[in-house]
C-alpha cells in the first residue's frame, strides 16, 4: 500500500481554544499545515468534540476560524478523549487509503495523546506535530504540569516510544512535507 498521509485536526473548537495556553502560534501552525495539505491533495480530517459546553451548533462547538473544515472535508464527531472510540474515524481514514496520521489539536495530554496512541493501535504510522498541539492554561497551584512542560513532555515521549511495525515521528510544522514520496527509479 502506498504511503498516504492525512492531517488530523483534533478539538480546535472555540470554547477549547479560549482556555488554551498560547493558542495563536498553534492555530497559525495548523492553518499553514492545512493549506499545505490541501494544496498537495492530502486529506484533512477534523475531529469535533460534543459534550457539556460543546453542544452542536453553538459558537463554542464550532472549529476556530481559519482552520474550519470545508464542506467537502470529512468531520468526525466524538464524545470521549479517543477520536476512534464510537466514531467513524477509522472507516474515514481507511476509505481515504490513509497509512499515516499527522496529529494536531487540543488537549495534548488528553485527546491528542489518546488519539495518537489509538492511531498506532489501529495500524497507522504517526507524525505528531511538535508545535501543533496545546493544552489548557493552568492555575498556579495545579497538580498538572505547566502547559509548556506538558507539550515538551509529550513530544519527548513520542520521540522515544516504539511500536512494532509503525513509524513514529515528531516534527515541527515547518518540517512536515506533504509532497508524495518520490517514485522508485525505473529499471
Protein Blocks (a to p, Z undefined) as FASTA:
>chain_A
ZZddddddehiafklmmmpghkllmmmmmmmmmmmmmmnopacdddddedehiaghiakl
pccehiaccfkbccdddfbfblkgopaklmmmmmnopabdcdedddfklmmmmmmmmmmm
nopacdddfklcccddddfbdcbdcfklmmmmmmmmmmmpccehiacddddfklpcfbdc
dddddZZ
